[in-house]
Amino acid sequence: MTAISWNRDALVSKAPIAPSERMSPHADQIHNNYNWKSDMQPFYARATFMKMGPLALLYSILFNSVLCTPFFQYVLRILSYVPFNSLLRIDPSTLHPEDCFIVPNSSTPPIAIITGSNTGVGFETAQGLAQRGYHVILACRNRQKGLDAVHKINQHIITSCREEDESKVVGKASFLQPLDLASFASIRSFCNSFSEKYDSLNILVNNAGINSQGDVTEDGLEMCFQSNFVGHFLLTKLLIPSLLNAENTYKNNKYKDEAGRIVNLSSVTHHFAPSNERIHPNDGSSDLSENNGIHDKHFWLGSSTPGVSAATYRESKLASILFTIELNKRYGGGGEKVMGIRSVAVSPGSVSSDIWRNESALTQKIYRMVYLTPQQGSSTSIAGSIGNLPIDAIYLQPYWHPFMRRMHSAVRSFQRSYPLSFPMFEMLGPYIGHSVSVPRLPTDGCGGYKSSGQLWDACEGLLQNDQTLRMTPLVDDLASFIEGDIHQEVW
């Protein structure tokens, strides 16, 4: 096992110099379409998170018992002419077919990879995409559990086709080989096997995650942070050429075709990942650092180092959002008719799933009573995977909020949009399927752009010995790459 010391200079000095300052035209449009500076606010501390839990539970019980009653819904229908009535609508958002990628009726369906898809939200996401015509590859650690999930999904598809329309385009699930995100060797092996068999990848959902902390991976990194984020970083980078070779199209030809879509699972806990507070794993105490609240390379290298932070789950979920921003920055460009890769972060909400398998039986029972089901939790992942996202959407979440922001979107499926709000409204509450929300971003003065670049550079520092990671295309002429006119370059 290789030990990783928390030495900023040793880890970063030899990292490849990437074009982090280059911004694709599409990413620039995403970033500038909304005034991010007006929404940048400090992160909440750990103590605040513990206090919000009971308040969120009370809020959820009260609002669900009032807003969801037939009488209240009847009153809302009567008051449908009132301008502010849309604020009180809690019916789940519908993902309309015309707002989704077209799935051709052919022998080669579009390909999707979903990590951690043998159970929970990942399983429901895989089943939802397979029902919509995608060939979904279940990427999970355990071969037998993966094969069992594949059989279950395929049997469900066969049954649903018989009950519905046999002419409906449906996909299938398959298992390629085990994928352990806590092992860089396993990730490289999986990507090599995929590239040998498939030329393109339409959708990548980085879903897998754990919430246990303190262990060390075979690569010498903190287990939770590598499993939740660094492993997905490597997986995504190695699959970039396949994602760029994909073509996702819409029925309405006024929207540009896209290359592959990347969905990164985040969480409400990203609101509670301040950079100026380190929680010690040994005793749970916290220290205020002197880095002025900047999520820089030093911070992210600390997150990946065993024994430095006891908040790596929250930090990994913030990293997923910043990773989304950086992917759009680097690979979101394109040509006149084709856009590049589009990435979005999603929160499934508080879901009663296998991620809580280490909790007590009583705790799990309570969670089943108040949390969303895995199927409900998959709604943001499915919408993020195939939906025609508004230009400034980088984060989706499933709960109703008491405030909405004005949004000029012609897409029916994404009319709900919320500003940066009090985190309690993202913990629990009335379920509405999916909505566009503004995430909490580092106060770097650039809407997270500086911090996302720092995160990217830190990860490349950790992976500097991985030669295959550097074989990815530059974004200077991304449109030409999509059209197959340039070769991959080493950087």
Disulfide bonds with the S-S distance in Angstrom:
none
